[in-house]
Amino acid sequence: KLYFEDFGRENVANAYETSINKLRLDYLDLYLVHWPGTNEAIMIDTWKGMEDLYKDDKVKNIGVSNFNAEHFEALLAQVSIKPVINQVEFHPYFTQNKLRKYLEVQNIHMESWSPFMNAQILGDETLNQIGKEVNKSAAQVVIRWNMQHGVIVIPKSVTPQRIEENINVFDFELTDEQMEQIDSLNKDQRIGPDPATFEGH
């Protein structure tokens, strides 16, 4: 990811070189602008630096993280390459319906970070009840819910048993009713900053 301190078209290439040297790679499969910031001109200038990397075959894909529809409207009006992905906060307490529909129309993939809300959501009664119905854990139910909404989900865990559990989500499907039950848990509750105002401080 490209962070605020490396914003600006002239800084992007150096930040990229630092990243691939740390990772000991020759190129990146995906490089993301981490936040939009509150300065639209700098955000667009930074994206043009990402486009430079893409055009030079240094990255296979470029995308963004934590962008709202308004950020995309500003960006897409002035750039030549559309982000392939938007990584955002998404979980049953923050379902981002408006943004999800916008990204579908724009053909931009959505990826969820912190799909378990830093584990806060795993004690939810509805998720655990659905888990009993499908003989899965609440975490597996949340991952499957993401998948059935067409959202890319990469849950974080350092525990081998949980990592194995998180992968084991392809042998069941949630019903429409179960999906609606989970959707109805939405409280528009964030655990991260609001992208409209966050400046990285």
C-alpha positions as CSV (number, residue, x, y, z in Angstrom):
1,K,0.0,0.0,0.0
2,L,1.0,3.6,-0.7
3,Y,0.7,5.7,2.5
4,F,0.1,9.4,3.0
5,E,3.8,10.3,3.4
6,D,4.4,9.1,-0.1
7,F,1.6,11.0,-1.8
8,G,2.3,13.0,-4.9
9,R,3.2,11.7,-8.3
10,E,6.9,12.4,-7.9
11,N,7.0,10.2,-4.7
12,V,5.2,7.1,-5.9
13,A,8.1,5.5,-7.8
14,N,10.4,5.8,-4.8
15,A,7.8,4.3,-2.4
16,Y,7.3,1.5,-4.9
17,E,11.1,0.7,-5.0
18,T,11.2,0.7,-1.2
19,S,8.4,-1.8,-1.1
20,I,9.7,-4.2,-3.7
21,N,13.2,-4.1,-2.1
22,K,11.7,-5.0,1.3
23,L,9.6,-7.7,-0.2
24,R,12.5,-8.9,-2.4
25,L,10.3,-9.0,-5.5
26,D,10.8,-7.8,-9.1
27,Y,7.2,-6.4,-9.3
28,L,3.9,-6.2,-7.4
29,D,0.7,-8.0,-8.3
30,L,-1.4,-5.3,-6.7
31,Y,-0.5,-1.8,-5.3
32,L,-3.1,0.2,-3.4
33,V,-3.4,3.9,-2.5
34,H,-4.2,3.3,1.2
35,W,-6.5,6.3,1.9
36,P,-7.9,9.1,-0.4
37,G,-7.0,11.9,2.0
38,T,-8.9,15.2,2.0
39,N,-7.0,17.0,-0.7
40,E,-8.6,16.0,-4.0
41,A,-5.8,17.4,-6.2
42,I,-3.1,15.5,-4.4
43,M,-5.1,12.3,-4.5
44,I,-5.5,12.6,-8.3
45,D,-1.8,13.5,-8.7
46,T,-0.9,10.5,-6.6
47,W,-3.1,8.2,-8.7
48,K,-1.3,9.4,-11.9
49,G,1.9,8.1,-10.2
50,M,0.3,4.8,-9.8
51,E,-0.7,4.8,-13.5
52,D,3.0,5.5,-14.4
53,L,4.0,2.3,-12.5
54,Y,1.3,0.3,-14.3
55,K,2.3,1.7,-17.7
56,D,5.9,0.7,-17.0
57,D,4.8,-2.9,-16.2
58,K,6.1,-2.5,-12.6
59,V,2.7,-3.5,-11.2
60,K,0.1,-5.9,-12.6
61,N,-2.9,-4.1,-11.0
62,I,-3.5,-0.8,-9.2
63,G,-6.3,-0.1,-6.8
64,V,-7.4,1.9,-3.8
65,S,-8.4,1.4,-0.2
66,N,-11.1,3.3,1.8
67,F,-12.5,5.3,-1.1
68,N,-16.1,6.5,-1.1
69,A,-18.2,6.9,-4.2
70,E,-17.5,10.7,-4.1
71,H,-13.7,10.0,-4.2
72,F,-14.2,7.7,-7.3
73,E,-16.3,10.4,-9.1
74,A,-13.5,12.9,-8.6
75,L,-10.8,10.5,-9.6
76,L,-12.5,8.9,-12.6
77,A,-13.2,12.3,-14.1
78,Q,-9.5,13.1,-14.5
79,V,-7.6,9.8,-14.9
80,S,-7.2,7.2,-17.7
81,I,-6.9,4.0,-15.7
82,K,-9.7,2.9,-13.3
83,P,-8.8,1.2,-10.0
84,V,-9.5,-2.5,-10.2
85,I,-10.3,-2.9,-6.5
86,N,-11.4,-0.9,-3.5
87,Q,-10.5,-2.4,-0.1
88,V,-12.9,-1.0,2.5
89,E,-14.3,-1.7,6.0
90,F,-17.1,-4.2,5.5
91,H,-18.8,-6.5,8.0
92,P,-22.4,-7.3,9.1
93,Y,-22.5,-4.2,11.3
94,F,-21.3,-2.0,8.4
95,T,-22.7,-3.3,5.1
96,Q,-21.9,-0.3,2.9
97,N,-24.9,-1.1,0.6
98,K,-24.7,2.2,-1.4
99,L,-20.9,1.8,-2.0
100,R,-21.2,-1.9,-2.9
101,K,-23.8,-1.1,-5.5
102,Y,-21.8,1.8,-6.9
103,L,-18.7,-0.5,-7.3
104,E,-20.8,-3.1,-9.0
105,V,-21.9,-0.6,-11.6
106,Q,-18.4,0.6,-12.1
107,N,-17.1,-3.0,-12.3
108,I,-14.6,-2.4,-9.5
109,H,-14.0,-5.3,-7.1
110,M,-14.7,-4.7,-3.4
111,E,-12.6,-6.3,-0.8
112,S,-13.3,-6.3,2.9
113,W,-10.7,-5.5,5.6
114,S,-11.5,-6.5,9.2
115,P,-14.4,-8.7,8.2
116,F,-14.8,-9.9,11.8
117,M,-14.7,-6.3,13.2
118,N,-11.5,-7.2,15.1
119,A,-13.4,-10.3,16.4
120,Q,-16.1,-8.1,18.1
121,I,-18.8,-9.5,15.8
122,L,-18.1,-13.2,16.4
123,G,-20.2,-13.2,19.6
124,D,-23.3,-11.9,17.7
125,E,-26.3,-14.1,18.6
126,T,-27.7,-14.1,15.0
127,L,-24.4,-15.1,13.5
128,N,-24.0,-17.9,16.0
129,Q,-27.5,-19.2,15.5
130,I,-27.0,-19.3,11.7
131,G,-23.7,-21.1,12.4
132,K,-25.6,-23.8,14.3
133,E,-28.0,-24.1,11.4
134,V,-25.2,-24.7,8.9
135,N,-22.8,-26.5,11.3
136,K,-20.2,-23.8,10.9
137,S,-18.6,-21.1,13.2
138,A,-19.7,-17.5,13.2
139,A,-16.4,-16.6,11.4
140,Q,-17.1,-19.1,8.6
141,V,-20.6,-17.6,8.3
142,V,-19.2,-14.1,7.9
143,I,-16.7,-15.2,5.3
144,R,-19.4,-17.0,3.4
145,W,-21.7,-13.9,3.6
146,N,-18.9,-11.8,2.1
147,M,-18.4,-14.3,-0.7
148,Q,-22.1,-14.5,-1.6
149,H,-22.2,-10.7,-1.8
150,G,-19.4,-10.9,-4.3
151,V,-16.9,-9.3,-1.9
152,I,-13.3,-10.5,-1.7
153,V,-12.5,-11.4,1.8
154,I,-9.1,-12.1,3.3
155,P,-9.5,-12.7,7.1
156,K,-6.4,-12.1,9.2
157,S,-5.3,-14.8,11.6
158,V,-2.0,-16.1,13.0
159,T,-3.5,-19.3,14.5
160,P,-3.1,-22.3,12.2
161,Q,-6.4,-23.9,13.4
162,R,-8.3,-20.6,12.6
163,I,-6.6,-20.2,9.3
164,E,-7.7,-23.7,8.3
165,E,-11.2,-23.0,9.5
166,N,-11.3,-19.8,7.5
167,I,-10.5,-21.7,4.3
168,N,-13.2,-24.3,4.9
169,V,-16.1,-22.2,3.6
170,F,-16.7,-23.8,0.2
171,D,-18.8,-26.7,1.2
172,F,-21.9,-24.8,2.3
173,E,-24.2,-22.0,1.2
174,L,-26.3,-19.5,3.1
175,T,-29.9,-19.3,2.1
176,D,-31.5,-16.1,1.0
177,E,-33.2,-15.8,4.3
178,Q,-30.0,-16.3,6.2
179,M,-28.3,-13.6,4.0
180,E,-31.1,-11.2,4.8
181,Q,-30.9,-11.9,8.5
182,I,-27.2,-11.0,8.4
183,D,-27.8,-8.0,6.2
184,S,-30.4,-6.8,8.8
185,L,-27.6,-6.6,11.5
186,N,-26.3,-3.4,9.8
187,K,-25.8,-0.5,12.3
188,D,-23.6,1.7,10.0
189,Q,-21.0,1.1,12.7
190,R,-17.4,1.7,11.8
191,I,-14.3,0.6,13.7
192,G,-12.0,2.6,11.4
193,P,-11.8,6.3,10.5
194,D,-14.2,7.9,8.2
195,P,-12.5,8.2,4.8
196,A,-14.2,11.5,4.1
197,T,-12.3,13.2,6.9
198,F,-9.3,11.0,7.7
199,E,-5.9,12.7,7.0
200,G,-3.7,10.1,8.6
201,H,-2.9,11.9,11.8
